[in-house]
Amino acid sequence: MFDPLLYAALVFLSLCNCYVGCMAEVVTSNIRHIENGRTPNAGCSIFPGALVLPVVFVLAALGLNHLLQHLGYTIVGAFGLAMASADYRTYRKNYQKLRRLLAQTPSVT
């Protein structure tokens, strides 16, 4: 059974994963910049992941739904939530470290 609303939810979840992963990458990269004596001006492009990850999520769910009826949504959704949670945890941990580093080296800002 094809349920477009569940696939749309997977696309939304994959885009949220791209955003949270990009936030974590920017904070982590800026920490590396400060540790190496550079200005913390790292960035991240969300578009390569935002184009690929929704396709991967939907195709994985389609394939798993074909093998295990209606479990593809659950498996891919749980994986997406775990991935977003891990990225958000990394972001929160590294954001605190970045704030401390910026406070210690005011000439970097």
Secondary structure, 3 states (H helix, E strand, C coil): CCCHHHHHHHHHHHHHHHHHHHHHHHHHHHHHHHHCCCCCCCCCCCHHHHHHHHHHHHHHHHHHHHHCCCCHHHHHHHHHHHHHHHHHHHHHHHHHHHHHHHHHCHHHC
